[in-house]
Amino acid sequence: MAATSDNPIDFSANFQRYEHQVVARLGRIERALGAIRGAAILPAAADQMRASALAGTVHFSTLIEGNELPLIEAKRAAAGDLDPTSAAKIELVNYVEALRWLDQQHEQGDLSITPEMLLELHGILMRGLGREDSDFKPRHEGAWRDGRAVIPDGVGGIAHEGAPPTEVPARMAGFCEWIASHEERLDEFPPTVLAGVAHYAITDIHPFANGNGRMARLLSSAVLLRHGYSPGQLFCFDGYYARDKTAYIGALRSVQERTLNMGWWLEYYLEGLAQEYERVQAEVDELSRLGLSGADPTQLKASQQRGLSALAVQGVREFSRRDYQTVANVRRAAAGHDLDDLVSKRIVRRKGRGPQTRYALVRASDERRGRPRRWSPDRIQTELEAFCIGRDEWPSVAAFKAAGRTDLYLAVTRYGGVEHWAEQMKLLRR
């Protein structure tokens, strides 16, 4: 009898529950999430973080697959301002639509992991990318593949071959049944672990003629969203994979190399989640320490919320009137009135006079304890210069970790981002 979705092929996930490394990462995730959920920041600040996370997710997930359009294009796609005039731009626009579709399904209570859901999501992700003169044809959009899936190893061999096309529907049905059954045992299988298994499963079965990597990352995000692990949609998990693509591919391939044991992959995957949750925690912690969280939003004008949130999310602590005018999108006179009002509310501190006047965001903890922020641009610059001596390329996440400098890496991502600091250090990024 042919394998069909009516005759599911059992799916299994082989890993030891739970080794110390996995338990440690799960603990980090829960601690960071607890802090994020309990933080109070202005709605405008959350909007800024959400927009940044959306653009980053679109940019990094497509970058992994070879889309070289810059981040600014992903920002335009996220804002609905990108005209899909090329395949690369269509990919960005589609990715935004796929993420928004997941959000809508979640809001409606319909975000269940089923074969039908995966096919519809793939159709949105790949709409308009099929070509009759290519291996990925229009009929493959939103459909299981009907041919072989061979992944080369880069040296003339085969790194992995997906399931035979005749088995794909049955294997995907079996996988969805596995997810559904384990969602009833979240005390044994946390959503973060299920998301990691789902991520790997798509890359292993390779159910689509194209777009499997993007679908794997979308599905893992969908599992997290479904179980409340994406509060506020403030996260960009895909930057972790894009920053060191070799490590990402190596972690996925380790499952086959270790006789289908997912242990190493789950360690890698959960480390990425932990780092992103901790990065967002640091960001909302910084926002909550500013006078912003103590301010009554109803006492601040929309332009003030917009301007202060943009500056805070970007990690800016000191700025000029012109800087504020730009991010708040107001005229010169209005910027002056806004800043005078913020000074009177002790949300902003004025420094200097005349044309050289600068403004600084007041952090509540600074006023209470007189403590300076631990990381400053000067300190990051100094420590990066020492860390990068002898390097021509930007160090990988693994390099920071191996040197015991995860703190420096998190400071880099928190204040300016990797692209900014790589440019400052004049180091190439792989």
Buried (B, 14 or more C-beta within 10 A) or exposed (E): EEBBBEEBBEBEBEBEEBEEBBEBBBEBBBBBBEBBEEBEBBEBBBBBBBBBBBBBBBBBBBBBBEBEBEBEBBBBBBEEEBEBEEEBBBBBBBBBBBBEBBBEBBEEEEBBBBBEBBBBBBBBBBBEBBEEEEEBBBEBBBBBBEEEBEBEEEEEEEBBEBBEBEBBBBBBBBBBBBBEEBBEEEEEBBBBBBBBBBBBBBBBBBBBBBBBBBBBBBBBBBBBBBBEBBBBBBBBBBBBBBBBEEBBBBBBBBBEEBEEBBBBBBBBBBBBBBBBBBBBBBBBBBBBBBBBBBBEEEEBBEBBBBBBBBBBBBBBBEBBBEBBBBBBEBEEEBBBBBBEBBBEBEBBBEEEEEEEEEBBBBBBBBEEEEEEBEBEBEBBEEBBEEBBEEEEEBBBBBBBBEEEBBEBBBBBBBBBBBEBBBEBBEBEEE
